Amino acid sequence: MRACALDNNYHVRRLATEGIRPMLPCSVRVKLPLPEIISVLDLLHADPTRYVTRAVANNLNDISKLESDLVYACLQRRHDLRSQTPAELDWMTPHALRTLNKIYAPKAL
């Protein structure tokens, strides 16, 4: 998946994140350790294509249901790195935290 995350084709890069979602609907659950999934997502968080960054945010939303502190740390690191455009990161963050916002998790709000 790391090789797919670096591919020139944005469809392949999207596959890199969708293929390792821990709670992908209508599919077998992936049993990768969550830090390994995050390491692949880190390769894609600054992708210039919304199609890919939306998939990254969806994956983070899945992970937030399992280990929210890992997602908070990942998003904070991305904000600190500033490698993604501010507008895209401002879009990705609430999308990644949408489930936590629905349950009024204080840190997500």
N, CA, C and O atoms as CSV, one atom per row, in Angstrom:
chain,resi,resn,atom,element,x,y,z
A,1,MET,N,N,0.813,-1.195,0.000
A,1,MET,CA,C,0.000,0.000,0.000
A,1,MET,C,C,0.863,1.268,0.000
A,1,MET,O,O,0.455,2.309,-0.515
A,2,ARG,N,N,2.045,1.164,0.579
A,2,ARG,CA,C,2.936,2.335,0.542
A,2,ARG,C,C,3.319,2.674,-0.903
A,2,ARG,O,O,3.372,3.847,-1.271
A,3,ALA,N,N,3.582,1.661,-1.710
A,3,ALA,CA,C,3.905,1.900,-3.122
A,3,ALA,C,C,2.705,2.505,-3.849
A,3,ALA,O,O,2.866,3.407,-4.670
A,4,CYS,N,N,1.521,2.018,-3.553
A,4,CYS,CA,C,0.306,2.569,-4.164
A,4,CYS,C,C,0.102,4.024,-3.750
A,4,CYS,O,O,-0.364,4.835,-4.550
A,5,ALA,N,N,0.446,4.356,-2.517
A,5,ALA,CA,C,0.281,5.726,-2.018
A,5,ALA,C,C,1.181,6.712,-2.750
A,5,ALA,O,O,0.918,7.914,-2.738
A,6,LEU,N,N,2.229,6.222,-3.382
A,6,LEU,CA,C,3.172,7.086,-4.099
A,6,LEU,C,C,2.971,7.054,-5.610
A,6,LEU,O,O,3.737,7.671,-6.350
A,7,ASP,N,N,1.951,6.343,-6.070
A,7,ASP,CA,C,1.704,6.188,-7.500
A,7,ASP,C,C,1.287,7.518,-8.135
A,7,ASP,O,O,0.747,8.391,-7.456
A,8,ASN,N,N,1.538,7.668,-9.434
A,8,ASN,CA,C,1.148,8.886,-10.155
A,8,ASN,C,C,-0.358,8.982,-10.379
A,8,ASN,O,O,-0.894,10.082,-10.516
A,9,ASN,N,N,-1.043,7.847,-10.418
A,9,ASN,CA,C,-2.471,7.821,-10.695
A,9,ASN,C,C,-3.254,8.020,-9.392
A,9,ASN,O,O,-3.064,7.274,-8.431
A,10,TYR,N,N,-4.133,9.025,-9.363
A,10,TYR,CA,C,-4.871,9.304,-8.135
A,10,TYR,C,C,-5.852,8.190,-7.763
A,10,TYR,O,O,-6.205,8.055,-6.592
A,11,HIS,N,N,-6.289,7.405,-8.716
A,11,HIS,CA,C,-7.154,6.259,-8.398
A,11,HIS,C,C,-6.384,5.219,-7.583
A,11,HIS,O,O,-6.929,4.626,-6.652
A,12,VAL,N,N,-5.144,5.005,-7.928
A,12,VAL,CA,C,-4.299,4.054,-7.201
A,12,VAL,C,C,-3.993,4.607,-5.808
A,12,VAL,O,O,-3.994,3.860,-4.830
A,13,ARG,N,N,-3.732,5.915,-5.716
A,13,ARG,CA,C,-3.477,6.519,-4.399
A,13,ARG,C,C,-4.711,6.398,-3.511
A,13,ARG,O,O,-4.587,6.147,-2.312
A,14,ARG,N,N,-5.887,6.573,-4.079
A,14,ARG,CA,C,-7.116,6.418,-3.295
A,14,ARG,C,C,-7.263,4.967,-2.835
A,14,ARG,O,O,-7.671,4.712,-1.703
A,15,LEU,N,N,-6.937,4.038,-3.696
A,15,LEU,CA,C,-6.987,2.626,-3.323
A,15,LEU,C,C,-6.099,2.348,-2.110
A,15,LEU,O,O,-6.435,1.515,-1.268
A,16,ALA,N,N,-4.967,3.046,-2.025
A,16,ALA,CA,C,-4.052,2.837,-0.908
A,16,ALA,C,C,-4.724,3.135,0.419
A,16,ALA,O,O,-4.438,2.463,1.410
A,17,THR,N,N,-5.598,4.108,0.470
A,17,THR,CA,C,-6.290,4.406,1.722
A,17,THR,C,C,-7.576,3.594,1.880
A,17,THR,O,O,-7.856,3.095,2.970
A,18,GLU,N,N,-8.349,3.458,0.826
A,18,GLU,CA,C,-9.600,2.695,0.938
A,18,GLU,C,C,-9.335,1.214,1.212
A,18,GLU,O,O,-10.120,0.558,1.898
A,19,GLY,N,N,-8.247,0.696,0.685
A,19,GLY,CA,C,-7.932,-0.717,0.866
A,19,GLY,C,C,-7.519,-1.108,2.267
A,19,GLY,O,O,-7.490,-2.293,2.599
A,20,ILE,N,N,-7.196,-0.120,3.098
A,20,ILE,CA,C,-6.775,-0.431,4.470
A,20,ILE,C,C,-7.691,0.196,5.518
A,20,ILE,O,O,-7.320,0.292,6.688
A,21,ARG,N,N,-8.878,0.619,5.107
A,21,ARG,CA,C,-9.821,1.165,6.092
A,21,ARG,C,C,-10.222,0.065,7.072
A,21,ARG,O,O,-10.612,-1.025,6.653
A,22,PRO,N,N,-10.132,0.337,8.346
A,22,PRO,CA,C,-10.453,-0.709,9.325
A,22,PRO,C,C,-11.938,-1.043,9.405
A,22,PRO,O,O,-12.296,-2.109,9.907
A,23,MET,N,N,-12.807,-0.164,8.926
A,23,MET,CA,C,-14.242,-0.406,9.019
A,23,MET,C,C,-14.930,-0.147,7.682
A,23,MET,O,O,-16.033,0.400,7.642
A,24,LEU,N,N,-14.286,-0.536,6.601
A,24,LEU,CA,C,-14.837,-0.319,5.268
A,24,LEU,C,C,-16.197,-1.008,5.149
A,24,LEU,O,O,-16.301,-2.209,5.396
A,25,PRO,N,N,-17.237,-0.263,4.776
A,25,PRO,CA,C,-18.561,-0.875,4.640
A,25,PRO,C,C,-18.571,-1.951,3.551
A,25,PRO,O,O,-17.878,-1.829,2.541
A,26,CYS,N,N,-19.341,-2.972,3.761
A,26,CYS,CA,C,-19.533,-4.041,2.771
A,26,CYS,C,C,-18.235,-4.741,2.389
A,26,CYS,O,O,-18.041,-5.098,1.228
A,27,SER,N,N,-17.356,-4.937,3.349
A,27,SER,CA,C,-16.088,-5.589,3.061
A,27,SER,C,C,-15.566,-6.268,4.326
A,27,SER,O,O,-16.066,-6.049,5.429
A,28,VAL,N,N,-14.563,-7.082,4.128
A,28,VAL,CA,C,-13.892,-7.725,5.251
A,28,VAL,C,C,-13.114,-6.665,6.021
A,28,VAL,O,O,-12.499,-5.787,5.416
A,29,ARG,N,N,-13.134,-6.736,7.329
A,29,ARG,CA,C,-12.405,-5.775,8.154
A,29,ARG,C,C,-10.904,-6.039,8.075
A,29,ARG,O,O,-10.454,-7.178,8.200
A,30,VAL,N,N,-10.150,-4.987,7.868
A,30,VAL,CA,C,-8.688,-5.068,7.797
A,30,VAL,C,C,-8.142,-5.210,9.206
A,30,VAL,O,O,-8.604,-4.528,10.120
A,31,LYS,N,N,-7.181,-6.072,9.388
A,31,LYS,CA,C,-6.624,-6.343,10.708
A,31,LYS,C,C,-5.219,-5.758,10.879
A,31,LYS,O,O,-4.421,-6.304,11.642
A,32,LEU,N,N,-4.908,-4.678,10.197
A,32,LEU,CA,C,-3.610,-4.034,10.351
A,32,LEU,C,C,-3.582,-3.239,11.655
A,32,LEU,O,O,-4.615,-2.729,12.090
A,33,PRO,N,N,-2.421,-3.131,12.277
A,33,PRO,CA,C,-2.313,-2.263,13.448
A,33,PRO,C,C,-2.608,-0.812,13.032
A,33,PRO,O,O,-2.169,-0.368,11.972
A,34,LEU,N,N,-3.339,-0.092,13.855
A,34,LEU,CA,C,-3.734,1.271,13.504
A,34,LEU,C,C,-2.544,2.192,13.220
A,34,LEU,O,O,-2.635,3.008,12.303
A,35,PRO,N,N,-1.429,2.102,13.962
A,35,PRO,CA,C,-0.275,2.947,13.602
A,35,PRO,C,C,0.256,2.671,12.196
A,35,PRO,O,O,0.765,3.582,11.542
A,36,GLU,N,N,0.146,1.436,11.723
A,36,GLU,CA,C,0.572,1.116,10.358
A,36,GLU,C,C,-0.340,1.793,9.332
A,36,GLU,O,O,0.127,2.294,8.309
A,37,ILE,N,N,-1.631,1.803,9.616
A,37,ILE,CA,C,-2.578,2.475,8.727
A,37,ILE,C,C,-2.271,3.970,8.687
A,37,ILE,O,O,-2.243,4.578,7.617
A,38,ILE,N,N,-2.044,4.554,9.857
A,38,ILE,CA,C,-1.724,5.983,9.939
A,38,ILE,C,C,-0.458,6.298,9.144
A,38,ILE,O,O,-0.377,7.346,8.503
A,39,SER,N,N,0.525,5.407,9.179
A,39,SER,CA,C,1.773,5.672,8.448
A,39,SER,C,C,1.532,5.750,6.937
A,39,SER,O,O,2.197,6.525,6.248
A,40,VAL,N,N,0.599,4.965,6.419
A,40,VAL,CA,C,0.249,5.056,4.997
A,40,VAL,C,C,-0.538,6.344,4.744
A,40,VAL,O,O,-0.312,7.026,3.744
A,41,LEU,N,N,-1.453,6.674,5.644
A,41,LEU,CA,C,-2.234,7.898,5.480
A,41,LEU,C,C,-1.346,9.137,5.519
A,41,LEU,O,O,-1.633,10.136,4.859
A,42,ASP,N,N,-0.269,9.066,6.296
A,42,ASP,CA,C,0.670,10.191,6.355
A,42,ASP,C,C,1.289,10.476,4.992
A,42,ASP,O,O,1.638,11.620,4.700
A,43,LEU,N,N,1.429,9.461,4.166
A,43,LEU,CA,C,1.960,9.652,2.814
A,43,LEU,C,C,0.955,10.373,1.913
A,43,LEU,O,O,1.329,10.968,0.902
A,44,LEU,N,N,-0.314,10.314,2.290
A,44,LEU,CA,C,-1.376,10.822,1.424
A,44,LEU,C,C,-2.056,12.089,1.934
A,44,LEU,O,O,-2.856,12.685,1.212
A,45,HIS,N,N,-1.758,12.511,3.150
A,45,HIS,CA,C,-2.531,13.617,3.714
A,45,HIS,C,C,-2.352,14.925,2.951
A,45,HIS,O,O,-3.237,15.779,2.996
A,46,ALA,N,N,-1.254,15.101,2.265
A,46,ALA,CA,C,-1.020,16.330,1.511
A,46,ALA,C,C,-1.304,16.151,0.020
A,46,ALA,O,O,-0.855,16.959,-0.792
A,47,ASP,N,N,-2.028,15.122,-0.341
A,47,ASP,CA,C,-2.332,14.866,-1.748
A,47,ASP,C,C,-3.089,16.049,-2.349
A,47,ASP,O,O,-3.931,16.641,-1.674
A,48,PRO,N,N,-2.810,16.399,-3.590
A,48,PRO,CA,C,-3.482,17.541,-4.210
A,48,PRO,C,C,-4.895,17.241,-4.719
A,48,PRO,O,O,-5.584,18.144,-5.193
A,49,THR,N,N,-5.328,15.989,-4.625
A,49,THR,CA,C,-6.616,15.583,-5.188
A,49,THR,C,C,-7.637,15.341,-4.072
A,49,THR,O,O,-7.400,14.528,-3.178
A,50,ARG,N,N,-8.767,16.044,-4.123
A,50,ARG,CA,C,-9.816,15.890,-3.111
A,50,ARG,C,C,-10.322,14.447,-3.031
A,50,ARG,O,O,-10.680,13.971,-1.954
A,51,TYR,N,N,-10.350,13.769,-4.152
A,51,TYR,CA,C,-10.775,12.370,-4.215
A,51,TYR,C,C,-9.946,11.523,-3.237
A,51,TYR,O,O,-10.473,10.629,-2.575
A,52,VAL,N,N,-8.669,11.814,-3.160
A,52,VAL,CA,C,-7.761,11.078,-2.270
A,52,VAL,C,C,-7.886,11.585,-0.836
A,52,VAL,O,O,-7.970,10.784,0.095
A,53,THR,N,N,-7.900,12.894,-0.648
A,53,THR,CA,C,-7.959,13.418,0.720
A,53,THR,C,C,-9.289,13.093,1.392
A,53,THR,O,O,-9.347,12.947,2.613
A,54,ARG,N,N,-10.345,12.981,0.613
A,54,ARG,CA,C,-11.631,12.568,1.190
A,54,ARG,C,C,-11.528,11.125,1.698
A,54,ARG,O,O,-12.056,10.799,2.761
A,55,ALA,N,N,-10.851,10.267,0.938
A,55,ALA,CA,C,-10.659,8.882,1.365
A,55,ALA,C,C,-9.789,8.817,2.619
A,55,ALA,O,O,-10.024,7.984,3.494
A,56,VAL,N,N,-8.790,9.688,2.710
A,56,VAL,CA,C,-7.949,9.749,3.914
A,56,VAL,C,C,-8.806,10.152,5.116
A,56,VAL,O,O,-8.707,9.547,6.184
A,57,ALA,N,N,-9.644,11.172,4.940
A,57,ALA,CA,C,-10.514,11.623,6.026
A,57,ALA,C,C,-11.509,10.529,6.425
A,57,ALA,O,O,-11.796,10.358,7.610
A,58,ASN,N,N,-12.033,9.796,5.454
A,58,ASN,CA,C,-12.942,8.680,5.767
A,58,ASN,C,C,-12.227,7.610,6.593
A,58,ASN,O,O,-12.795,7.061,7.537
A,59,ASN,N,N,-10.988,7.324,6.232
A,59,ASN,CA,C,-10.208,6.335,6.964
A,59,ASN,C,C,-9.972,6.815,8.395
A,59,ASN,O,O,-10.119,6.044,9.343
A,60,LEU,N,N,-9.608,8.079,8.550
A,60,LEU,CA,C,-9.408,8.627,9.901
A,60,LEU,C,C,-10.700,8.579,10.716
A,60,LEU,O,O,-10.672,8.333,11.922
A,61,ASN,N,N,-11.820,8.813,10.056
A,61,ASN,CA,C,-13.102,8.711,10.756
A,61,ASN,C,C,-13.320,7.286,11.267
A,61,ASN,O,O,-13.785,7.099,12.391
A,62,ASP,N,N,-12.990,6.287,10.456
A,62,ASP,CA,C,-13.074,4.893,10.905
A,62,ASP,C,C,-12.186,4.668,12.127
A,62,ASP,O,O,-12.618,4.069,13.112
A,63,ILE,N,N,-10.961,5.144,12.060
A,63,ILE,CA,C,-10.011,4.949,13.157
A,63,ILE,C,C,-10.489,5.667,14.418
A,63,ILE,O,O,-10.267,5.187,15.530
A,64,SER,N,N,-11.143,6.813,14.244
A,64,SER,CA,C,-11.633,7.566,15.407
A,64,SER,C,C,-12.642,6.763,16.228
A,64,SER,O,O,-12.799,6.999,17.426
A,65,LYS,N,N,-13.321,5.824,15.588
A,65,LYS,CA,C,-14.281,4.973,16.296
A,65,LYS,C,C,-13.582,3.926,17.150
A,65,LYS,O,O,-14.176,3.359,18.067
A,66,LEU,N,N,-12.314,3.675,16.840
A,66,LEU,CA,C,-11.543,2.658,17.548
A,66,LEU,C,C,-10.558,3.258,18.545
A,66,LEU,O,O,-10.397,2.752,19.656
A,67,GLU,N,N,-9.903,4.337,18.136
A,67,GLU,CA,C,-8.899,4.967,18.995
A,67,GLU,C,C,-8.804,6.457,18.658
A,67,GLU,O,O,-7.969,6.878,17.858
A,68,SER,N,N,-9.669,7.234,19.281
A,68,SER,CA,C,-9.775,8.653,18.945
A,68,SER,C,C,-8.496,9.432,19.224
A,68,SER,O,O,-8.170,10.351,18.472
A,69,ASP,N,N,-7.762,9.095,20.278
A,69,ASP,CA,C,-6.540,9.840,20.596
A,69,ASP,C,C,-5.501,9.726,19.483
A,69,ASP,O,O,-4.733,10.660,19.252
A,70,LEU,N,N,-5.475,8.614,18.810
A,70,LEU,CA,C,-4.553,8.433,17.685
A,70,LEU,C,C,-4.899,9.395,16.544
A,70,LEU,O,O,-4.008,9.944,15.895
A,71,VAL,N,N,-6.177,9.589,16.309
A,71,VAL,CA,C,-6.622,10.503,15.254
A,71,VAL,C,C,-6.343,11.948,15.642
A,71,VAL,O,O,-5.887,12.734,14.812
A,72,TYR,N,N,-6.611,12.306,16.895
A,72,TYR,CA,C,-6.309,13.669,17.354
A,72,TYR,C,C,-4.825,13.980,17.160
A,72,TYR,O,O,-4.470,15.051,16.668
A,73,ALA,N,N,-3.970,13.052,17.545
A,73,ALA,CA,C,-2.528,13.255,17.411
A,73,ALA,C,C,-2.122,13.382,15.943
A,73,ALA,O,O,-1.289,14.218,15.595
A,74,CYS,N,N,-2.708,12.558,15.095
A,74,CYS,CA,C,-2.410,12.598,13.658
A,74,CYS,C,C,-2.815,13.942,13.064
A,74,CYS,O,O,-2.045,14.551,12.321
A,75,LEU,N,N,-4.007,14.402,13.384
A,75,LEU,CA,C,-4.479,15.677,12.844
A,75,LEU,C,C,-3.651,16.847,13.375
A,75,LEU,O,O,-3.364,17.788,12.635
A,76,GLN,N,N,-3.271,16.796,14.638
A,76,GLN,CA,C,-2.440,17.851,15.202
A,76,GLN,C,C,-1.082,17.902,14.488
A,76,GLN,O,O,-0.571,18.976,14.171
A,77,ARG,N,N,-0.519,16.725,14.245
A,77,ARG,CA,C,0.766,16.650,13.545
A,77,ARG,C,C,0.644,17.242,12.140
A,77,ARG,O,O,1.546,17.940,11.678
A,78,ARG,N,N,-0.454,16.966,11.475
A,78,ARG,CA,C,-0.663,17.494,10.126
A,78,ARG,C,C,-0.816,19.006,10.133
A,78,ARG,O,O,-0.313,19.691,9.242
A,79,HIS,N,N,-1.507,19.524,11.134
A,79,HIS,CA,C,-1.626,20.979,11.261
A,79,HIS,C,C,-0.255,21.600,11.516
A,79,HIS,O,O,0.067,22.649,10.958
A,80,ASP,N,N,0.544,20.960,12.350
A,80,ASP,CA,C,1.876,21.476,12.677
A,80,ASP,C,C,2.815,21.434,11.464
A,80,ASP,O,O,3.619,22.346,11.273
A,81,LEU,N,N,2.715,20.382,10.648
A,81,LEU,CA,C,3.584,20.240,9.479
A,81,LEU,C,C,3.271,21.255,8.382
A,81,LEU,O,O,4.168,21.694,7.663
A,82,ARG,N,N,2.017,21.619,8.257
A,82,ARG,CA,C,1.564,22.585,7.249
A,82,ARG,C,C,1.961,22.194,5.828
A,82,ARG,O,O,2.282,23.057,5.011
A,83,SER,N,N,1.940,20.900,5.536
A,83,SER,CA,C,2.279,20.452,4.183
A,83,SER,C,C,1.044,20.394,3.281
A,83,SER,O,O,1.173,20.313,2.059
A,84,GLN,N,N,-0.131,20.435,3.866
A,84,GLN,CA,C,-1.381,20.484,3.105
A,84,GLN,C,C,-1.845,21.944,3.072
A,84,GLN,O,O,-1.541,22.714,3.983
A,85,THR,N,N,-2.571,22.317,2.035
A,85,THR,CA,C,-3.084,23.681,1.983
A,85,THR,C,C,-4.037,23.900,3.163
A,85,THR,O,O,-4.774,22.986,3.535
A,86,PRO,N,N,-4.032,25.090,3.750
A,86,PRO,CA,C,-4.908,25.337,4.907
A,86,PRO,C,C,-6.387,25.074,4.606
A,86,PRO,O,O,-7.106,24.530,5.444
A,87,ALA,N,N,-6.833,25.459,3.421
A,87,ALA,CA,C,-8.244,25.250,3.077
A,87,ALA,C,C,-8.591,23.764,3.029
A,87,ALA,O,O,-9.645,23.356,3.516
A,88,GLU,N,N,-7.718,22.962,2.451
A,88,GLU,CA,C,-7.991,21.513,2.357
A,88,GLU,C,C,-7.924,20.862,3.737
A,88,GLU,O,O,-8.748,20.010,4.070
A,89,LEU,N,N,-6.952,21.262,4.525
A,89,LEU,CA,C,-6.841,20.707,5.881
A,89,LEU,C,C,-8.029,21.127,6.738
A,89,LEU,O,O,-8.506,20.351,7.566
A,90,ASP,N,N,-8.507,22.353,6.540
A,90,ASP,CA,C,-9.709,22.806,7.259
A,90,ASP,C,C,-10.942,22.020,6.831
A,90,ASP,O,O,-11.873,21.850,7.618
A,91,TRP,N,N,-10.953,21.542,5.595
A,91,TRP,CA,C,-12.057,20.693,5.154
A,91,TRP,C,C,-11.900,19.276,5.703
A,91,TRP,O,O,-12.871,18.674,6.159
A,92,MET,N,N,-10.677,18.745,5.658
A,92,MET,CA,C,-10.424,17.357,6.056
A,92,MET,C,C,-10.668,17.120,7.546
A,92,MET,O,O,-11.191,16.073,7.925
A,93,THR,N,N,-10.298,18.070,8.385
A,93,THR,CA,C,-10.352,17.861,9.833
A,93,THR,C,C,-11.763,17.570,10.331
A,93,THR,O,O,-11.958,16.545,10.985
A,94,PRO,N,N,-12.757,18.411,10.060
A,94,PRO,CA,C,-14.101,18.069,10.537
A,94,PRO,C,C,-14.675,16.814,9.877
A,94,PRO,O,O,-15.480,16.102,10.477
A,95,HIS,N,N,-14.253,16.551,8.638
A,95,HIS,CA,C,-14.735,15.334,7.976
A,95,HIS,C,C,-14.176,14.095,8.687
A,95,HIS,O,O,-14.875,13.093,8.836
A,96,ALA,N,N,-12.932,14.169,9.118
A,96,ALA,CA,C,-12.311,13.053,9.838
A,96,ALA,C,C,-12.896,12.893,11.243
A,96,ALA,O,O,-12.901,11.792,11.794
A,97,LEU,N,N,-13.384,13.985,11.817
A,97,LEU,CA,C,-13.904,13.951,13.187
A,97,LEU,C,C,-15.434,13.909,13.254
A,97,LEU,O,O,-16.003,14.096,14.330
A,98,ARG,N,N,-16.099,13.671,12.138
A,98,ARG,CA,C,-17.553,13.804,12.108
A,98,ARG,C,C,-18.275,12.862,13.069
A,98,ARG,O,O,-19.272,13.257,13.674
A,99,THR,N,N,-17.801,11.641,13.223
A,99,THR,CA,C,-18.462,10.725,14.158
A,99,THR,C,C,-18.259,11.196,15.594
A,99,THR,O,O,-19.185,11.138,16.403
A,100,LEU,N,N,-17.065,11.657,15.912
A,100,LEU,CA,C,-16.807,12.165,17.260
A,100,LEU,C,C,-17.620,13.426,17.530
A,100,LEU,O,O,-18.057,13.645,18.660
A,101,ASN,N,N,-17.827,14.251,16.519
A,101,ASN,CA,C,-18.659,15.436,16.689
A,101,ASN,C,C,-20.116,15.064,16.921
A,101,ASN,O,O,-20.813,15.738,17.681
A,102,LYS,N,N,-20.579,14.011,16.284
A,102,LYS,CA,C,-21.963,13.572,16.468
A,102,LYS,C,C,-22.245,13.112,17.902
A,102,LYS,O,O,-23.363,13.240,18.399
A,103,ILE,N,N,-21.214,12.576,18.552
A,103,ILE,CA,C,-21.403,12.131,19.945
A,103,ILE,C,C,-20.905,13.187,20.933
A,103,ILE,O,O,-20.785,12.926,22.130
A,104,TYR,N,N,-20.619,14.378,20.416
A,104,TYR,CA,C,-20.209,15.520,21.234
A,104,TYR,C,C,-18.942,15.242,22.046
A,104,TYR,O,O,-18.852,15.623,23.214
A,105,ALA,N,N,-17.973,14.584,21.430
A,105,ALA,CA,C,-16.696,14.367,22.093
A,105,ALA,C,C,-16.029,15.732,22.281
A,105,ALA,O,O,-15.796,16.439,21.300
A,106,PRO,N,N,-15.721,16.113,23.520
A,106,PRO,CA,C,-15.217,17.461,23.790
A,106,PRO,C,C,-13.992,17.851,22.982
A,106,PRO,O,O,-13.909,18.980,22.498
A,107,LYS,N,N,-13.049,16.950,22.828
A,107,LYS,CA,C,-11.816,17.254,22.096
A,107,LYS,C,C,-12.096,17.500,20.603
A,107,LYS,O,O,-11.434,18.325,19.974
A,108,ALA,N,N,-13.052,16.799,20.058
A,108,ALA,CA,C,-13.389,16.958,18.641
A,108,ALA,C,C,-14.121,18.271,18.397
A,108,ALA,O,O,-13.931,18.912,17.364
A,109,LEU,N,N,-14.942,18.660,19.334
A,109,LEU,CA,C,-15.693,19.909,19.170
A,109,LEU,C,C,-14.752,21.094,19.216
A,109,LEU,O,O,-15.192,22.237,19.097
